[in-house]
């Protein structure tokens, strides 16, 4: 495999900063779901200390007693400046944004605006399991347009899904995961432009979950969906949650293209009451002042994805792993091991390593598992050794 080194910021690797004993003092779901003899490499939490600007901003707010309700556009302004600097995109208009409780609840609100009960929402499996859970809970129908064998968008399959979704004259939406979870695929400008063209042709509204956008590795470039030609009627959800490890500080931004501003204006006012003011402060500080910390992270993740590839090749060569260009998640094809549809269950019971089962990711998930590689090299090495031992 071709390896493109990621330039380091010169800052220490955050993934090597904390010991396992220190991490086990955490009380979040990653560290409290399984017994202490299990290595947790499943849910999307990183084993890193927080960026100092985030810690300082939150601590200052607590000292001030600044724990009321969120106000202002500071978060959106910080994201707009980040997008312009990092992605060369100056089209994030602050006036076409709204604060929402988190990305998935924002997705729900956006889908509520552009579809109705019984309408179809198209997704690209294998894909983040809450796409199914939240959409079905909304009384919408999920239609699958699986990724191609290369892990990329299959535009012919997507067009067929769009055509079927609107065949009865109903409204439809496309829930785009960009970058893609769990494969780490970074969609190109050409692919996204083709998506926008198809969406306009069939009248399908695109809602893009772009939560992993800050974590693009190995020389790939993230392209915001709303930046491509034809995406004016699109909607996007972004957050500092994944880039700076802030999932417990709930806040995200809904962003509308110029042609979707009226839709965003119809979002109920009470939705904006859901985000935490302290979380908004944290996310704003991350985007505005946490760039040095963020720049140290991709080099560590880049090193880990190739370390994982080498470890698997040595100890579990039957597992097929294609390192993705984004996120800190590794999608493992374990079908050749003969462990059945849920290899994660075998690795947990026999090896005491917790991975995410591939089954909830939809079509293409059977026989797969998702591994969170945002950990120290020592933890990754231990995990692979345990997984290999589970098969002996």
N, C-alpha and C positions, 0 to 999 in steps of 0.2 A: 504494500500500500504506500502511496505517496504521502510523505509527511511534510507539512508546511509549518515550520516553527512559528509560534506566536511571540511577538516582541514583548519583552517584560518591561514593566514600568520602573523596575528597580526597587519596588517595595517588596517586603517579605510576602511569601506565598501564604495567603490566609488559611489555606487548607492544611498547612503544617503547623498552625499556631496553637492548637488545643490538643491536650492529651485525651485519650479515651476515658480515663477516670473523670476528667473535668466535664466531658460531654455527658457522661451518665448522670451528672447532677441536674441536667435539664429535665423539665417536667412536661414538655410538649409531647404530642402524639407519637413522634418518631421514637422517643426514648421511654415511653411508658406503656406502649401496646404489648411489647413482648418482654419475657424475663431477661435478666441481666446476662445470661449466657448466650443470648442471641445478638449477632451483629446486625443492626438495622440499616439496610441499604435500600429502603423502599420508598417512603413518602418523600415529597419534594421539599425537604429542608436541608440546608447545607451545614456542614460541620466547620463553621467559621465564627470568629468574633465579629461583632458588628463594626461597621466603619465608625471611626471616632467622631466625625461630624454628626452622624445620626445620634450617637449616644449623647453628645453634648447638647444637641437641639432638644431632645426629649427631656434630658435632665434639667435644662434651663426652664423648659415649660412647666415641669413639675414643681420646681422651686418657686416659680411665679404663681403657681396655682392656675395655670393657663389650660384648664381641662374642661372648657365649655364646649359650645357647638362650633363646627367649622364655618369659616367665612372667607370671602375673598377669592382671588384667582392666582394666588402664589404658586400653587401646585401646577396649574396649567402653564403658567409662565415658565416655570423651571423645566417642565417637560418640553415645551416649545424650544427653549434654548438648547436643551440636550439634543433634541432631534436635529436641529440645524447644525450643531457642531459634530455630532457623531454620524449622522446619516445624510447630511447635506440636504435635508428637507426643511424648507422654510414655509411649508403650507399648513402647518398646524396652527390654526387660528384659535386664539384663546376664547373668542366669543362663540365658537362652535364646539365648546366642551362643557361637560357637566361632571361633577364629582358623584361617584356611585360607591356603594359599600365595598365591593371588590369586583374582580373581573367577571367571575361567573354570575354574580347577581346583576352586574351590568349587562352581560349577555342576555339574561332573561328579560331585562327591561327593554333592550333594543329589539329583541324578537317579538315582544309584546306590541311594540310600535308598528312593526312591518308585516306581521302575520296574525292570523286568528286561530281559534280552536279548530283542530282538525287539519290545519295546513301542514305542509311538508317542510322540514328543515334537513338539508343535505349535509352530510359529514363525510370525511375521508378516513375510514379505518385502515389500519389500527390507529385509534385516536383516544385522547384523554377521556377516561370513562365518564366524568360528570357531563360531557356533551350529551350522552344518552340520558342520564338520570334527570338532569334539569329540563331538557327538552320534553321528555315524556311526561314529567310532572306538570308541565304547562299545558298538557292536552294537545301537543303537536305530534306529528308523525315523523320519525327519523327515517330517512332514506340514505343508504350507504352508496358512496362512490369510491371504492377502495383505491388506495395508492397503487401505482404500478409495481412490477417486480423490482424495479430499481429504487423503490422508496420515494418516488416523486409523483406529483400530480399526474393523473391520467386524464388528459383533457377530453378525449373521446368518451370515456366513461362518465366524466363530469357532465358533458353536454347531454348525453342520454338521460342522466338523472334529472337535469334541469327540465328537459322536454317532458318527461313523465310527471314531474312535480307540478307543472302548470297545465297539464293536458285537460283537466276538467274545469279550467277557468279559475282555479283557486290561486291565492297568493302563495309564494314560496320564498324561503330564505336559504342561504348557504352559510354555514358556520365554518369559517376558515381558521385553521390553527397555524399560525405563522410567527416564528419558526414552529415546525411540527413536533408535537409531543405524542409518541415517544421516540420517533426516529431521529430527531435532530436535524431533519432536512430544512435547508434554507431556500425558500422559493425565490426564483430569479425574477428580475423585472419583466422578462419576456413571458414567463409563466403567469405572473400576476396580471399583466396586460391582457393576456388571452382569457383569463378568468373574468376580468372586467368586461371584455367584449361579449363573452357568453352570457354573463349576467344581464347585460343590457338587452341582448337579443331576445332572451326569454322572459325578461321582466322579473328576474330573481334578485332579491336584495341580499347583499353581502354584509355579514357581520364578522369582523376579523378579531380573533383573540390573539393579541400580540404581546402577551405577558413576558415571553422569554426573549424579546427583542434585544435587550442589552447584552445578552450572553451569546454572541456569535464568535466562533473560534476559527483558527486555521486559515485566515485570509479571506474567508467568505464575507460578503457584505449584505447586511439586512436592508431590505427594501420595504418601507411602509406601504401597506396596501393603498392607502388614500393618496399616495404620491404618483401612482401610475395613471396613464391616460385612460379615461373611461370610467374611473372609479368614483366619480363625483357624488354618486348616490349611495356610496358605501358608508358603513359605520365601523368604528374601531374601538377596542378596549385596550388600554395600556396601564401599566403600573410599575412601581419600583420594587414590587414584592419579590420577584424571583431574582433580579439582578443583585439586590442587596440583602437578601434573606430576611424579609419582613412580612412573612405570611400571617403572623399573629397581630400585626398592626394593619388593620383593615382599611384600605382606601384605594380607589382606582379612578381613572378618568375615562369617560365616554367621549369619543371624538367623532364629529360628523363631517363628511365631505360637503362641499358647497350645495349639492343637490339634496342633501339629507338634513339640512339645518332645521327645516320646518318639522321634520319628524322628531328631532331631538327636543325641540321646543315643546312638544306635546308630552314629554316625560313628566309624570306626576311630581309635584314639588316635594312631596314627602320622601321621595327616594334620596334626595340630597341630605336628609336628616340621618341616614344610616351610617355614613362613614364616621370614624373616630377623628376628632380634632387633633389629638396627639398623633394619630397615624398620619394625618395629612402633613403635620409638621415634620415627621420622620421622613416621609417620602420626598417632600420638598427639599429637605436637607441633603438627602442622598443624591438626588438629581443635580442639585446646585453645587454641592461641596464635596461629594463623595466620589469624584471621578478618579482620583489617584488610587483609592482603595479598589474601585471597580477594575482599573487597568491591571492591577496585580492578579486578579482572579482568573482571567482567561488563560494566562500562561500556565497556572497550576492545573486548570481543567484540561487544557490541551495536553499537558504532560500525562495527566491521569488517563485520558482516553487511549493514548498509545501504550501506556503501561498496562492497562486492562487488556488491550489487544495482544500484547506480548505474553501476558500471564495466561490468557485463554489458549493461545497457540501452543504454549508449553504444557499446560496442565489439563486443559479441556478442549482439545483441538476439534472435537465434533461440534462445538458450539460455533455458530456463524454470527459474527459481530462486525457490522460495518460502522466505524466511528462516524458519528454525525458532525455536522458543522456548527451546531448550536446546542444550547441547553447543557445541563449536567446529567443527562439521562442516557443510559445505554440500553438499546433494544437487542435482546439476545434471542436468537433462533436456536432453540434446544431440541428441535424435533428429532435430530439424528441420535440423540441420547436414549430414545425409547422410554421416556418418563411419562408419557401420556400427555393429556391436554394441559395439565397444570404443573409444570416442572418446579415452579416456585414453592409449591407445597412440599415437594420432595426435598428441596434444598433446605427448607425450614426444619422439617422433621428430622432429617438425617444429618444435616450439616450445621444447623443452628445459624443460618443466614436468612434474613428476611428480605425477600425481593417482592416486587409487585407482580401479581399474577397477570399473565397476558390476556386471560379470558374476558375481563370487563372492557378491554379495548376494542371489542367488536370483531368483525371479520378480519382474519389474519392474525388474531391474537392467540389462538390455540397453539400449544407447544412452545410458547414464547414467555419470556419474563423481562421485566424492566428493572435495571439496576441503577441506583443513584451513585454516581461516581464522585460526588462532591464531598470527598472524605480524604483522609491522609493516605499516603502511599502505603503505610504500614497496615491500615485497615483494609485497603483494597487487596493487598497481598494475602492477608489472613483470610479474607472472604473467599478468594479463589481457591486457596488451599483447602478450606473447609468444604467448598462445593465439590472439589475433586475427591476429597475423602468420602463424601456422601455417596459416591458411586462405586466405591470399592467394597 
